[in-house]
Amino acid sequence: MSKGFNWYHFSSPQTFYPLAGKMIPWFWALAAVFGVAGLVVGFLIAPTDAQQGEGYRIIFLHVPASWMSMFLYLVMAFWAALGLSFNFRLSAMMAQALPPTGALFAFLSLWTGALWGKPMWGAWWVWDARLTSELILLFLYVGFIALQAGIDDPRRADKAGAILALVGVVNVPIIYFSVKWWNTLHQGSTVNLSKSSMAKVMLVGMLLCALACWMYAIAVALMRVRKIILERERHTEWVKAELGRGN
């Protein structure tokens, strides 16, 4: 009887390392394809918005970056919780690999939001509920990175980072629902599961850009976790063999 694909086989750093190496080129290729397609649709094909003019096109960068900044935090917290609860080494490594990319998307969300907000609101920054909670998200990412870097013992660093990540999860629904809970300048969501107020071509462009960001995040996370694996497992024989082969 043939065995099916065994996910547990890849739950250890030693078996996951080569698998990640094989997946990275595919995700880079998907990120390039979706990114080019999304930018072409968003900046060349999508029509000019009747109210916001050409300035609205920043949403093809701003919205995907905002989505990914929140989604990656939830994924980071998930891996951190697994590592904290079951002492899975690979889970802790995955949690450590995600914050730099999440921080990048949070920064891009704030930066592109400022570029969008200046012509729409007349100001680069306002202490709006969504903007402020997104800024807190960036601080949480940076805090996670600094906390792990500041603790020499990897196990203690993983535990401290996991606690911070889990506490910070409460900020994600605040970001998402802030425009509904408070009277904010930030416009409400134009995309939901049942319907969208956007033109279809605009929605397609935004979703393509979001997929590009997703593929990019996976590719970078896999590259980073491979480096973390080599660093943490450097005293094992298999890592010495990998380094000896130049991998």
C-alpha positions in Angstrom: 0.0 0.0 0.0 1.5 3.3 -1.1 1.9 6.0 1.5 0.4 9.5 0.9 2.2 12.7 1.3 3.3 12.9 5.0 3.4 16.5 6.3 4.9 15.4 9.6 7.9 14.2 7.7 8.7 17.9 7.0 8.1 19.1 10.6 11.8 18.9 11.5 14.3 21.5 10.4 16.5 18.9 8.7 13.7 17.7 6.4 12.1 21.1 5.9 15.3 22.8 4.8 15.7 21.1 1.4 11.9 21.3 0.8 12.0 25.1 1.4 14.9 25.4 -1.1 12.9 23.7 -3.8 9.8 25.9 -3.2 11.6 29.2 -3.2 12.1 29.6 -7.0 8.5 28.8 -7.6 7.2 31.4 -5.2 9.6 34.0 -6.6 8.3 33.2 -10.1 4.6 33.5 -9.0 5.4 36.8 -7.2 6.9 38.2 -10.4 4.0 37.0 -12.6 1.2 38.3 -10.3 3.1 41.5 -9.6 3.6 42.4 -13.2 0.0 41.5 -14.0 -1.4 43.4 -11.1 0.6 46.6 -11.8 -0.4 46.5 -15.5 -4.1 46.1 -14.7 -4.0 48.6 -11.8 -1.9 51.4 -13.5 -2.6 50.9 -17.2 -5.9 49.2 -17.7 -8.1 50.2 -14.7 -10.1 53.4 -15.4 -9.6 56.7 -13.6 -11.7 57.0 -10.5 -14.6 59.5 -10.8 -14.0 61.1 -7.4 -10.3 60.6 -6.6 -8.8 60.8 -10.1 -5.5 59.1 -10.8 -4.4 59.4 -7.2 -6.6 56.4 -6.2 -4.1 54.0 -8.0 -2.0 54.0 -4.8 -4.6 51.5 -3.5 -3.0 48.8 -5.7 0.0 49.0 -3.4 -1.6 50.3 -0.2 -4.4 47.8 0.3 -2.4 44.6 -0.4 0.4 45.9 1.9 -2.2 46.6 4.6 -3.8 43.1 4.2 -0.4 41.4 4.4 0.8 43.3 7.4 -2.2 42.0 9.4 -2.2 38.5 7.9 1.5 37.9 8.5 1.1 39.0 12.1 -1.6 36.3 12.6 0.6 33.7 10.9 3.6 34.7 13.1 1.4 34.5 16.2 0.2 31.0 15.1 3.7 29.6 14.6 4.8 31.2 17.9 1.9 29.7 19.7 2.7 26.2 18.3 6.3 26.6 19.3 5.3 27.8 22.8 2.7 25.1 23.3 4.4 22.0 21.9 8.1 23.1 21.8 8.3 22.6 18.0 11.7 23.9 16.9 10.6 24.6 13.3 7.5 26.5 14.5 9.7 28.9 16.5 12.0 29.3 13.6 9.1 30.1 11.3 7.8 32.7 13.8 11.3 34.3 13.8 11.4 34.4 10.0 8.2 36.4 9.5 8.5 39.7 11.4 10.9 41.5 9.1 8.6 41.0 6.1 5.5 41.9 8.2 7.3 45.1 9.4 8.1 45.9 5.7 4.4 45.6 4.7 3.3 47.6 7.8 5.8 50.4 6.8 4.6 50.3 3.2 1.0 50.5 4.4 1.7 53.6 6.4 3.9 55.2 3.7 1.5 54.6 0.9 -1.3 55.7 3.1 0.4 59.0 3.7 0.8 59.4 -0.1 -2.9 58.7 -0.5 -4.0 60.8 2.5 -2.2 64.0 1.5 -4.4 64.8 -1.5 -7.5 63.3 0.0 -7.3 64.6 3.6 -4.9 67.5 3.1 -2.4 66.0 5.6 0.3 63.4 5.5 -0.7 62.0 8.9 -3.7 62.2 11.2 -4.2 60.3 14.5 -6.9 58.3 12.9 -7.9 55.0 14.7 -6.8 52.8 11.8 -3.6 54.7 11.1 -2.6 54.6 14.8 -3.4 50.9 15.2 -1.4 50.2 12.1 1.5 52.1 13.5 1.2 50.0 16.7 1.4 46.9 14.5 4.7 48.2 13.1 6.0 48.7 16.6 4.9 45.2 17.6 6.9 43.7 14.7 9.9 45.8 15.6 9.5 44.9 19.2 9.4 41.2 18.4 12.6 41.5 16.3 14.4 43.5 19.0 13.2 41.2 21.8 14.6 38.1 20.1 17.8 39.8 19.1 18.3 41.0 22.7 18.1 37.5 24.3 21.0 35.2 23.8 19.3 31.9 24.7 17.1 30.9 21.7 14.6 29.1 23.8 14.0 32.0 26.1 13.9 34.4 23.1 11.3 32.2 21.4 9.2 32.1 24.6 9.4 35.9 25.1 8.6 36.6 21.5 5.7 34.2 21.5 4.1 35.9 24.5 4.5 39.3 22.8 3.1 38.0 19.6 0.0 36.5 21.3 -0.7 39.6 23.3 -0.4 41.8 20.2 -2.9 39.7 18.3 -5.7 41.9 19.9 -4.5 44.8 17.7 -5.3 43.1 14.4 -9.1 43.1 14.8 -8.8 46.7 16.1 -7.1 47.6 12.8 -9.7 45.8 10.7 -12.9 47.0 12.5 -11.6 50.5 13.5 -13.6 52.2 10.7 -16.7 50.6 12.0 -16.2 51.0 15.7 -15.1 54.7 15.6 -15.8 57.8 13.5 -12.6 57.9 11.5 -11.4 59.7 8.4 -10.3 56.5 6.8 -12.8 55.2 4.3 -14.6 51.9 5.0 -13.8 48.6 3.2 -14.8 48.5 -0.4 -14.1 44.8 -0.7 -15.9 42.0 1.1 -16.8 38.3 0.5 -20.3 39.0 -0.8 -20.0 42.1 -2.9 -17.7 45.0 -3.8 -18.3 48.6 -4.6 -15.2 48.6 -6.9 -15.3 48.2 -10.6 -14.4 44.6 -11.5 -11.2 45.5 -13.3 -10.0 47.5 -10.2 -10.8 44.6 -8.0 -8.9 42.2 -10.3 -5.8 44.5 -10.2 -5.9 44.7 -6.4 -6.3 41.0 -6.0 -3.4 40.3 -8.4 -1.2 42.7 -6.4 -2.3 41.0 -3.2 -1.3 37.6 -4.6 2.0 39.0 -5.6 2.6 40.3 -2.0 1.6 36.9 -0.7 4.0 35.0 -2.9 6.8 37.4 -2.1 6.2 37.0 1.6 6.3 33.2 1.3 9.5 33.3 -0.8 11.3 35.6 1.6 10.1 33.8 4.7 11.4 30.5 3.3 14.8 32.1 2.5 15.0 33.5 5.9 14.0 30.4 7.8 16.6 28.4 5.9 19.3 30.8 7.3 17.8 30.5 10.8 17.9 26.7 10.5 21.5 26.7 9.5 22.4 29.1 12.4 20.5 27.2 15.1 21.4 23.7 13.9 25.0 24.6 13.1 26.4 22.0 15.5 24.5 19.1 13.9 26.2 16.8 11.4 23.7 17.4 8.6 24.2 21.2 8.7 28.0 20.8 8.6 27.4 18.6 5.6 25.2 21.2 4.0 27.7 24.0 4.6 30.4 21.7 3.3 28.5 21.4 0.0 28.1 25.2 -0.1 24.3 25.2 0.5 
